[in-house]
Amino acid sequence: MIVSAKPVVVISKCLEFDKCRYNGEIISSPEVARLKPLLNFITICPEMETGLSVPRHPVRIISHEKKHRLLQPDTGRDITSAMNAFLDTFFAKLQVVDGFILKEKSPSCGTRKTKIYPGPGKVPPLALGAGFFGSAALKRFPHLPIESEERLTDSSIKEHFLTRLFAVFRFRLLKQSPSFSRLEDFQARHKPLFMAYNREETLILEDIAANRKKKPLAEALAEYEPHFYKVFAKIPHTSKDLLSR
């Protein structure tokens, strides 16, 4: 288990950490480089974890009868089972995580723009979606901040990601050593931020933190947590956004 005073983020290893792309390259990301001193990173390359080497023939997601397979068209190799086995093992061992930064468009790590094909030949993609690892992360941790290096170049998205990430990190620390006084202090310190995001959820959180229903601490925290995550479900509107409408 990682113990630190920094948020823990799972990141694609090819982003500023290692030359592990299919073509043997490393991806330069100024946004990730700036974050290195601020975060604890767990680096992963799912494709290498399936036994593929560097460099390697590219893999792609094939959709057939509503099921996705991960194939290496140039060799005919099917690594779907190996990838799924890695995902099960990795997430079973992942004890501490506050967020993810994943390589966009990757058939393993992509979260939104990965090309999904009808077959291994020279055919156009059917759709865009998430890669195998990206999809697993989104399903297992829908409450955590998960972004790609491409989207972090947008200042609003980056600000939202980091705000949410550090709030999740501080809440995790609270849960490690909880008390009603710490919960009330956490709520008081974060109230202005919460209000900027979601006033309705903030008022619910305030009521729970005050423990007006006189619940045991464990029950109060269990009630508080889902509303805490709901606060950050959407990027708040700014005055600039409103003026541009």
N, C-alpha and C positions, 0 to 999 in steps of 0.2 A: 504493500500500500504506500502511495506517495503522501508524505506529510510535509506540508510547506505553507508559507504565508502568501502563496500565489495561486491564482486559479489554475486548474488542470485542464488542458485542452488536448484532445486527440487531433492529430494533424497528418495529412498526407506527407509521407517522407520526401517526396520529390519536390516539395515546396520549401526551398532554401536549406534543405538538410542533407540530401544525398542524390547522387546521380543514378537514380533508379527508374527513370522513365523507360519506356519500351525501346527508345532510341539511344539510351545511355546518357541522356541529358538531365540536368537539374533545372527546375523552373524558378526563375527570379521573381520574387514578390516583395517589393519595398514595404508593403503593409505588414507582411509576416516578419520581415527583418526588423522592423521597428518594435514589434511585439515581443521579440525574443527575451529581452531583459525583464519583461513584466509578467510573463506566464511560464508555467511548467508545461512542457510539451511531451506528449506520448506520440512518437512517430511510428507510422505504419505504412507498409506497401503491400496491400492485400494480394496483388498479383504475384509478387515474389514469395509470399507466404504459401502460395499454392504449388511452389516448386519451379516457377518460371525464372529464367535467368535474365541478366542484363548484358548486352541488349537482347531483345526478343522480338518475335513476330507479334504484331498487334492482336489484341483480342477484341471481340465485339459481342454485344448482346443480341441474340436471335430470339424472336418471338414466334412461337408455333403453338397453335391450339391454346392460346391464352397463357402459355407457360414460357418463362424466360430461361434460356440456356446461355452459358458463357463459353464461346468457342474461339479458337485460334484458326481462322480461315486458311491461312497458308499451310498449316500442318494438319488440319482436320482434328486437332486435339480438343476435347471437351473437358473443361476444368470446372464445370458447374458443381460437381460433388466435392471437389477439393476446396473450392471457394466457400461453399456452405459449411463444410467442416471447420474451416478456419474461422468463419463468422461465429459459429456456436462456441468454439473454444475461446476466442478473443473476448467476446462480450460476457461470457461466464466468469472470466478472470478480471474483468474491468470493475474494480471496486470503487474507484474515485474518478469522477469526471464532471466538469462543469460546462463543457461545450466542445464543439468540433469546428475545424477549418479544413475543408476537403477540396480536392482538385476537381474543378468543374469540367464537365464533358467526359470525364474518365468512365470507362465501362465498369470500373470497380468503385471508385470514390465519388463519382458525380452525384449531384443532388437534384438537378432540374433539367439540364441540357444534354444529357447523354443520348446519343443516337441509338435507336432500337431498330433493328433490321428484320426483314422477313426471311432472310437466308444468308448463307456465307458468301455468295457470289457478288458480282459487281451490280448491286441493286441499290436504289435510293432507300433511305430510312423510312420506316413506317411512322415513327413518332419520336418525341423527345421525352425523357423521363429520368429516373434516378438509376445509378449503378447499383451493383449488388451490395457493396459495403455502405454506400450512401443511403440506400433504401432501408437497410437493416438499422442504421443509426436513427433515421427519421421515425421508424416504427417503434423502436425501443425507448427513445428519448424525445418524444414530441414536445416535452416541456422545457427542453434545454435549447440554448442558442446554437444553431447549426448553420454555418455559412460557407461559401466558396471563396477562393482567393479573388476571383473575378468580381463578385458582388461587393467585396470589401473595398474596392476602389471607389465606390460611391460613398461620399462622406456621411450621408444620412443613415445608410445601412450600417456602415462601420460604427457610427456613434451608438446606434441602437444595439448592435451586437455587443459592444464593449460594456455599455450600461447594464444590459441584461446579464452578461457574463459575470461581472463583478458583484451584482446583486445576488445572483444564484450562489456564487462562491461564499459571500458573507452569510447567506441563509444556511448553507451547508455547515459552516463553522458554528452557527447558533445551534443547529440540531445535534452537533457533537457534544455539546455541554449545555443542555437547555435548562431554562428556569423561566418562571413568569416574569421576573424582573428583567431578564435579558430579552425576552420576547417584546415586552412593552418598550424597552429602550430601542430595540431594532425597529419597531414600528414607528416610534417617534422620530428617529433619525432619518428614516426613509419616507416619511409621509409626504414631504414636498415633491419628491421624485415620483412616488406612486400617484399623487394627485395629477401630475403632469401627463401621466399615461392613462389612468382610468379612475375617475372620481368615484364611480359606483363601487368598484371592487375595493378601493381604498377605505371607504366607510365600512364595508363588511369586515375588512382586516382589522380596522380599529376596534370594532365591537368584539371580535374574537380575542384580540390581544388584551383587552381590558377584562376579559373573562367574566362578563356580566352574567353568564349562565352557570358560573361556578363549576366548570368541568375540570376533571383531572388534567394535568399538564399534557400527557400523551394524547388525549382526545382533542384538546385545544390545538395542539400542533398539527394533528392530522386534519383538522378542519381548516386551519390557517393555510396549509401548504398549497392546495389546489387553487385557492383564490390568489395567493401570491404569484403563482405562475400565470394566472389569467391577466394580471395587471400588465404583463409585458407581451400580450398576444399580438398587439399591433403597434406600429410606430406611431407615436402621438403626432397630431397635427401641430404645426408651428404657425406663427403669424405669417411667415412667408408663404406657406402652403395655402392658407386661407385667402391671402391677397391674390394668389395666382389663379384662383378658381373663377 
